[in-house]
Amino acid sequence: MSMRQREAGGVFNRLIARMRTDKRFEGAVYLVLLFIAAAVYLLAIKLPEAQGNRTPGYGEDAAAAQLEEALSSMRGVGEAKVMITREEGNAVRGVIVIAQGTEDFAVKLNVQDAVCTVLGIEAGRVEIFEMQERMEED
């Protein structure tokens, strides 16, 4: 153990001993710790807001891109497009999935389950639509 670690341990032990004998001092220490915790919490909430509060569209969200890839590889699903809308603090507000193959109810449920699992949201925040078939030019 280094000299610095021993000194830190001694200071910590003296602090604990004083907290046990002086209840006012103990209360002051807990109050300071509470203020520090509150400051960290508030900074964690405000930091994402300071970075801009825009709602991503198709392909602008890494989670949406990963979901599109995963959904497209599921049995019964062809091409898939995903749009994730977010609230302040980056929480998911809702998800729209437009995918081929979702006319089949079982496929639609599998897509919904996958989105809910990946994003940790309830099914009521997910809407799934059948992708329009594109007309091929001759």
LODRENTOR-967326 format. One line per field, with one value per residue: residue number from 0; residue in three letters; z, y, x of N, C-alpha, C, O, CB in turn. Coordinates in pm, whole numbers. Glycine has a CB too. Layout:
N
num <- (NUM,...)
residu <- (ALA,...)
n_zz <- (Z,...)
n_yy <- (Y,...)
n_xx <- (X,...)
ca_zz <- (Z,...)
ca_yy <- (Y,...)
ca_xx <- (X,...)
c_zz <- (Z,...)
c_yy <- (Y,...)
c_xx <- (X,...)
o_zz <- (Z,...)
o_yy <- (Y,...)
o_xx <- (X,...)
cb_zz <- (Z,...)
cb_yy <- (Y,...)
cb_xx <- (X,...)
***
This chain:
138
num <- (0,1,2,3,4,5,6,7,8,9,10,11,12,13,14,15,16,17,18,19,20,21,22,23,24,25,26,27,28,29,30,31,32,33,34,35,36,37,38,39,40,41,42,43,44,45,46,47,48,49,50,51,52,53,54,55,56,57,58,59,60,61,62,63,64,65,66,67,68,69,70,71,72,73,74,75,76,77,78,79,80,81,82,83,84,85,86,87,88,89,90,91,92,93,94,95,96,97,98,99,100,101,102,103,104,105,106,107,108,109,110,111,112,113,114,115,116,117,118,119,120,121,122,123,124,125,126,127,128,129,130,131,132,133,134,135,136,137)
residu <- (MET,SER,MET,ARG,GLN,ARG,GLU,ALA,GLY,GLY,VAL,PHE,ASN,ARG,LEU,ILE,ALA,ARG,MET,ARG,THR,ASP,LYS,ARG,PHE,GLU,GLY,ALA,VAL,TYR,LEU,VAL,LEU,LEU,PHE,ILE,ALA,ALA,ALA,VAL,TYR,LEU,LEU,ALA,ILE,LYS,LEU,PRO,GLU,ALA,GLN,GLY,ASN,ARG,THR,PRO,GLY,TYR,GLY,GLU,ASP,ALA,ALA,ALA,ALA,GLN,LEU,GLU,GLU,ALA,LEU,SER,SER,MET,ARG,GLY,VAL,GLY,GLU,ALA,LYS,VAL,MET,ILE,THR,ARG,GLU,GLU,GLY,ASN,ALA,VAL,ARG,GLY,VAL,ILE,VAL,ILE,ALA,GLN,GLY,THR,GLU,ASP,PHE,ALA,VAL,LYS,LEU,ASN,VAL,GLN,ASP,ALA,VAL,CYS,THR,VAL,LEU,GLY,ILE,GLU,ALA,GLY,ARG,VAL,GLU,ILE,PHE,GLU,MET,GLN,GLU,ARG,MET,GLU,GLU,ASP)
n_zz <- (0,-85,37,4,-20,239,385,285,372,648,682,601,795,1024,962,966,1236,1361,1263,1397,1658,1659,1591,1458,1281,1131,1010,852,672,535,419,243,71,-35,-177,-371,-509,-611,-781,-972,-1079,-1192,-1383,-1550,-1658,-1793,-1976,-2224,-2333,-2385,-2597,-2817,-2943,-3140,-3348,-3481,-3818,-4079,-4094,-3955,-3699,-3502,-3371,-3514,-3764,-3700,-3616,-3856,-4010,-3854,-3847,-4119,-4161,-4041,-4045,-4294,-4319,-4541,-4693,-4462,-4296,-4041,-3805,-3536,-3279,-3040,-2701,-2485,-2317,-2447,-2436,-2576,-2765,-2954,-3215,-3559,-3788,-4113,-4321,-4545,-4575,-4344,-4364,-4286,-3985,-3781,-3847,-3818,-3538,-3449,-3540,-3390,-3128,-3143,-3177,-2939,-2751,-2815,-2783,-2533,-2474,-2436,-2615,-2705,-2796,-3042,-3385,-3666,-4011,-4330,-4602,-4901,-5216,-5471,-5796,-6069,-6334,-6680)
n_yy <- (-117,219,528,744,620,515,752,862,668,702,961,918,734,897,1082,924,846,1095,1155,964,1051,1318,1433,1656,1722,1488,1512,1739,1640,1446,1618,1769,1561,1498,1735,1723,1489,1572,1779,1638,1477,1671,1785,1565,1544,1789,1799,1642,1803,2041,1972,1987,1951,1777,1591,1285,1159,923,698,865,805,598,373,331,261,22,-130,-143,-304,-541,-610,-648,-884,-1074,-1362,-1363,-1089,-832,-562,-296,3,234,469,665,855,1096,1215,1498,1456,1229,1005,744,828,732,482,417,164,62,-195,-467,-756,-741,-771,-1016,-1129,-1263,-1208,-933,-912,-1028,-839,-617,-714,-740,-471,-355,-497,-433,-153,-120,-44,-5,-183,-10,215,163,155,-29,-61,-177,-206,-26,-175,-149,-22,-187,-81,-149)
n_xx <- (86,60,206,36,-215,-240,-253,-492,-671,-645,-748,-1009,-1092,-1074,-1271,-1503,-1499,-1539,-1793,-1943,-1930,-2014,-2314,-2420,-2217,-2220,-2474,-2423,-2232,-2384,-2570,-2410,-2331,-2582,-2641,-2437,-2510,-2759,-2677,-2525,-2727,-2901,-2729,-2696,-2950,-2983,-2772,-2817,-3021,-2890,-2735,-2888,-3218,-3355,-3574,-3503,-3520,-3591,-3325,-3148,-3092,-2898,-2998,-3232,-3130,-2998,-3216,-3364,-3194,-3191,-3466,-3518,-3388,-3541,-3759,-4001,-4014,-3947,-3800,-3740,-3831,-3755,-3864,-3780,-3910,-3818,-3828,-3754,-3445,-3384,-3550,-3749,-4023,-4202,-4242,-4232,-4279,-4232,-4282,-4218,-4419,-4567,-4836,-4909,-5027,-4885,-4619,-4625,-4669,-4430,-4244,-4325,-4274,-3994,-3910,-4005,-3857,-3588,-3580,-3687,-3954,-4314,-4574,-4773,-4646,-4554,-4608,-4701,-4678,-4782,-4563,-4581,-4618,-4382,-4401,-4268,-4062,-4077)
ca_zz <- (0,-94,145,-26,13,385,433,250,462,779,678,594,927,1117,925,1018,1382,1402,1233,1501,1786,1645,1505,1372,1175,1047,928,753,569,454,341,133,-23,-102,-276,-481,-586,-683,-889,-1076,-1142,-1276,-1499,-1639,-1728,-1877,-2078,-2356,-2384,-2434,-2721,-2925,-2919,-3266,-3364,-3601,-3914,-4134,-4113,-3881,-3565,-3510,-3329,-3626,-3867,-3652,-3619,-3996,-4050,-3782,-3890,-4257,-4162,-3977,-4135,-4337,-4337,-4649,-4663,-4346,-4263,-3902,-3759,-3390,-3229,-2903,-2615,-2417,-2239,-2539,-2416,-2696,-2759,-3037,-3326,-3675,-3873,-4241,-4364,-4631,-4507,-4222,-4382,-4207,-3847,-3701,-3878,-3756,-3395,-3429,-3559,-3272,-3015,-3161,-3152,-2795,-2678,-2841,-2730,-2397,-2467,-2442,-2749,-2741,-2856,-3171,-3492,-3777,-4133,-4444,-4702,-5032,-5320,-5572,-5936,-6143,-6471,-6779)
ca_yy <- (0,338,627,826,539,509,883,875,579,765,1073,859,677,1008,1139,832,855,1221,1146,882,1123,1450,1414,1773,1704,1380,1571,1829,1555,1390,1727,1796,1449,1514,1843,1673,1396,1650,1851,1540,1439,1782,1795,1452,1574,1908,1781,1609,1916,2141,1924,2002,1870,1756,1458,1226,1096,797,680,960,752,471,265,306,188,-115,-199,-172,-419,-660,-646,-698,-1021,-1164,-1445,-1304,-944,-790,-431,-229,141,262,607,674,991,1103,1327,1557,1355,1118,892,711,869,640,420,375,67,33,-312,-567,-881,-721,-802,-1138,-1086,-1321,-1130,-802,-928,-1052,-710,-536,-769,-708,-328,-332,-556,-358,-16,-121,35,-85,-201,104,319,112,138,-103,-47,-257,-125,-22,-243,-54,-61,-204,-30,-248)
ca_xx <- (0,143,194,-82,-333,-249,-298,-633,-744,-645,-842,-1143,-1121,-1099,-1401,-1606,-1498,-1602,-1936,-2005,-1936,-2076,-2430,-2435,-2119,-2273,-2581,-2363,-2169,-2492,-2628,-2317,-2344,-2711,-2627,-2354,-2592,-2860,-2608,-2492,-2853,-2948,-2640,-2726,-3075,-2967,-2670,-2872,-3098,-2796,-2676,-2984,-3337,-3424,-3629,-3445,-3609,-3540,-3183,-3067,-3074,-2824,-3088,-3324,-3055,-2976,-3346,-3396,-3114,-3237,-3602,-3511,-3335,-3636,-3838,-4127,-4001,-3858,-3740,-3801,-3792,-3788,-3851,-3791,-3922,-3766,-3865,-3639,-3376,-3357,-3640,-3825,-4164,-4278,-4170,-4309,-4210,-4298,-4207,-4280,-4452,-4643,-4977,-4924,-5041,-4777,-4499,-4645,-4644,-4286,-4178,-4358,-4199,-3852,-3892,-4026,-3745,-3464,-3588,-3737,-4077,-4435,-4627,-4855,-4562,-4505,-4707,-4642,-4755,-4740,-4494,-4646,-4540,-4335,-4426,-4143,-4067,-4031)
c_zz <- (0,21,127,10,164,443,406,343,602,786,678,730,1030,1090,981,1170,1429,1375,1341,1632,1777,1544,1414,1253,1078,954,820,639,477,367,222,28,-101,-209,-395,-569,-669,-801,-1004,-1151,-1237,-1399,-1599,-1718,-1829,-1991,-2214,-2416,-2444,-2567,-2838,-2906,-3050,-3273,-3492,-3691,-3961,-4146,-4033,-3741,-3577,-3470,-3441,-3735,-3827,-3654,-3761,-4043,-3985,-3831,-4030,-4265,-4094,-4081,-4166,-4361,-4451,-4609,-4545,-4331,-4121,-3874,-3609,-3353,-3082,-2833,-2561,-2328,-2318,-2516,-2544,-2674,-2837,-3153,-3435,-3755,-3997,-4304,-4458,-4547,-4384,-4242,-4309,-4059,-3759,-3723,-3811,-3605,-3364,-3443,-3436,-3150,-3024,-3128,-3002,-2713,-2693,-2774,-2587,-2378,-2475,-2585,-2796,-2804,-2994,-3268,-3610,-3896,-4243,-4547,-4836,-5134,-5427,-5710,-6008,-6284,-6565,-6859)
c_yy <- (123,433,710,750,530,640,902,788,637,880,1020,802,786,1071,1053,841,984,1219,1065,958,1255,1440,1534,1763,1596,1432,1661,1749,1496,1496,1762,1685,1457,1622,1798,1579,1470,1724,1756,1499,1548,1801,1683,1476,1687,1888,1742,1725,2021,2100,1934,1906,1854,1612,1398,1165,965,801,774,911,617,354,230,225,43,-195,-235,-296,-548,-705,-705,-841,-1121,-1241,-1374,-1155,-917,-662,-368,-89,169,409,608,820,991,1227,1391,1452,1228,995,869,748,771,589,386,279,47,-79,-400,-691,-864,-734,-932,-1098,-1139,-1245,-993,-808,-950,-921,-622,-583,-732,-561,-299,-383,-472,-221,-9,-36,-58,-83,-83,219,279,97,73,-96,-132,-164,-137,-93,-144,-110,-72,-154,-135,-195)
c_xx <- (90,116,67,-211,-351,-300,-447,-719,-753,-743,-986,-1184,-1150,-1235,-1514,-1614,-1565,-1752,-2009,-2022,-2011,-2191,-2454,-2340,-2166,-2383,-2527,-2299,-2276,-2557,-2540,-2326,-2475,-2704,-2543,-2434,-2696,-2796,-2574,-2618,-2903,-2860,-2668,-2853,-3055,-2868,-2728,-2952,-3006,-2735,-2772,-3099,-3413,-3471,-3572,-3551,-3550,-3389,-3094,-3034,-3004,-2912,-3184,-3254,-3032,-3106,-3385,-3322,-3164,-3374,-3601,-3460,-3428,-3716,-3971,-4121,-3905,-3788,-3814,-3745,-3839,-3768,-3876,-3804,-3884,-3817,-3738,-3576,-3351,-3444,-3722,-3971,-4251,-4194,-4270,-4221,-4295,-4217,-4289,-4307,-4538,-4793,-5012,-4921,-4927,-4647,-4507,-4618,-4496,-4207,-4202,-4279,-4051,-3825,-3904,-3909,-3619,-3467,-3641,-3862,-4197,-4491,-4712,-4778,-4511,-4622,-4637,-4736,-4695,-4676,-4566,-4556,-4505,-4359,-4292,-4162,-4013,-3916)
o_zz <- (77,93,224,64,214,537,492,386,668,886,748,774,1114,1183,1038,1227,1526,1453,1374,1708,1877,1424,1303,1139,956,835,708,522,355,253,111,-92,-220,-319,-509,-692,-785,-909,-1120,-1274,-1350,-1508,-1720,-1833,-1941,-2093,-2313,-2538,-2544,-2641,-2949,-2858,-3069,-3211,-3600,-3645,-3892,-4201,-4044,-3671,-3655,-3529,-3462,-3791,-3909,-3689,-3786,-4108,-4051,-3855,-4059,-4363,-4090,-4191,-4075,-4419,-4457,-4504,-4531,-4350,-4084,-3914,-3561,-3390,-3009,-2895,-2589,-2270,-2262,-2572,-2612,-2577,-2793,-3185,-3409,-3784,-3988,-4337,-4450,-4459,-4324,-4149,-4274,-4013,-3672,-3628,-3754,-3550,-3266,-3366,-3385,-3076,-2923,-3059,-2946,-2618,-2595,-2715,-2527,-2279,-2515,-2664,-2916,-2859,-3055,-3236,-3649,-3885,-4248,-4576,-4877,-5137,-5469,-5736,-6009,-6347,-6534,-6947)
o_yy <- (131,420,742,808,535,641,951,831,623,896,1073,821,771,1109,1105,843,982,1273,1096,933,1300,1437,1518,1792,1612,1400,1661,1786,1497,1468,1784,1714,1425,1604,1831,1589,1436,1730,1791,1488,1519,1830,1706,1433,1679,1955,1805,1743,2084,2185,1893,1794,1910,1523,1454,1124,904,895,762,973,531,246,112,132,-48,-313,-346,-382,-651,-823,-800,-912,-1240,-1192,-1331,-1098,-974,-654,-384,-67,131,468,559,902,897,1330,1345,1369,1130,890,965,705,732,646,333,308,18,-62,-406,-726,-963,-712,-956,-1039,-1068,-1220,-945,-720,-897,-897,-559,-502,-697,-529,-225,-318,-444,-178,98,36,-174,6,-59,311,352,33,114,-120,-156,-56,-246,-72,-64,-229,23,-180,-202,-265)
o_xx <- (186,16,-1,-304,-464,-379,-520,-826,-855,-813,-1072,-1297,-1239,-1306,-1610,-1723,-1641,-1830,-2123,-2115,-2066,-2167,-2504,-2377,-2153,-2386,-2578,-2311,-2261,-2595,-2591,-2329,-2478,-2756,-2575,-2427,-2719,-2854,-2591,-2617,-2942,-2910,-2664,-2864,-3106,-2880,-2691,-2951,-3041,-2687,-2737,-3081,-3521,-3413,-3592,-3658,-3468,-3332,-2972,-2953,-3048,-2902,-3215,-3312,-3044,-3107,-3432,-3380,-3178,-3396,-3673,-3485,-3398,-3740,-4042,-4215,-3796,-3724,-3935,-3625,-3951,-3667,-3978,-3719,-3914,-3844,-3628,-3646,-3302,-3415,-3759,-4034,-4359,-4090,-4378,-4105,-4414,-4100,-4412,-4229,-4580,-4871,-5128,-4823,-4879,-4572,-4410,-4553,-4444,-4114,-4109,-4225,-3990,-3728,-3823,-3867,-3551,-3368,-3639,-3874,-4186,-4461,-4722,-4838,-4433,-4722,-4528,-4856,-4575,-4729,-4605,-4435,-4589,-4340,-4213,-4265,-3915,-3864)
cb_zz <- (123,-227,148,-175,-48,444,366,103,467,815,552,486,974,1105,771,975,1434,1328,1094,1526,1837,1599,1590,1451,1234,1134,1016,819,635,542,430,185,51,-1,-211,-425,-493,-590,-836,-1014,-1035,-1196,-1454,-1558,-1629,-1793,-2033,-2346,-2274,-2331,-2705,-3061,-2811,-3386,-3367,-3563,-4033,-4270,-4254,-3873,-3489,-3421,-3202,-3683,-3894,-3511,-3556,-4085,-4015,-3632,-3886,-4340,-4094,-3885,-4072,-4237,-4206,-4782,-4787,-4217,-4365,-3806,-3835,-3319,-3249,-2903,-2499,-2334,-2115,-2529,-2294,-2731,-2815,-3089,-3280,-3763,-3797,-4336,-4244,-4754,-4469,-4165,-4531,-4240,-3792,-3736,-4032,-3782,-3340,-3530,-3688,-3244,-3010,-3305,-3233,-2749,-2726,-2991,-2820,-2303,-2580,-2341,-2754,-2622,-2764,-3153,-3534,-3738,-4177,-4506,-4715,-5076,-5379,-5552,-6008,-6142,-6486,-6872)
cb_yy <- (0,408,720,866,399,475,996,836,443,813,1162,748,590,1115,1151,686,848,1338,1080,758,1148,1558,1388,1904,1667,1264,1648,1921,1440,1324,1850,1809,1315,1546,1967,1601,1295,1751,1918,1415,1409,1911,1789,1322,1612,2024,1677,1485,1978,2164,1781,1978,1936,1789,1461,1120,1189,769,695,1093,739,476,305,439,257,-113,-111,-53,-397,-632,-524,-608,-1024,-1085,-1585,-1333,-874,-770,-338,-311,245,176,704,608,1048,1100,1281,1682,1322,1078,916,560,1012,706,293,498,-69,163,-393,-600,-951,-586,-814,-1242,-1132,-1470,-1114,-752,-1044,-1156,-640,-541,-921,-739,-244,-400,-698,-342,67,-74,140,-33,-328,153,351,-24,275,-251,99,-334,-168,124,-361,-21,42,-350,100,-290)
cb_xx <- (-97,120,319,-84,-320,-113,-218,-657,-677,-507,-817,-1147,-1005,-988,-1415,-1575,-1354,-1538,-1959,-1922,-1798,-1971,-2554,-2408,-1981,-2327,-2676,-2258,-2086,-2597,-2648,-2171,-2336,-2820,-2563,-2228,-2661,-2929,-2480,-2424,-2960,-2952,-2493,-2739,-3184,-2923,-2573,-2962,-3182,-2686,-2631,-2918,-3428,-3333,-3784,-3343,-3636,-3603,-3152,-3137,-3211,-2699,-3166,-3377,-2921,-2918,-3454,-3361,-2967,-3242,-3693,-3422,-3200,-3731,-3863,-4231,-3952,-3937,-3745,-3778,-3853,-3702,-3950,-3668,-4066,-3613,-3959,-3680,-3455,-3214,-3734,-3812,-4182,-4403,-4093,-4354,-4186,-4305,-4161,-4190,-4328,-4613,-5013,-4811,-5174,-4757,-4482,-4789,-4726,-4235,-4230,-4509,-4215,-3807,-3995,-4155,-3719,-3442,-3676,-3630,-4083,-4541,-4710,-4927,-4445,-4432,-4771,-4614,-4762,-4861,-4345,-4675,-4617,-4187,-4520,-4098,-3988,-4143)
***
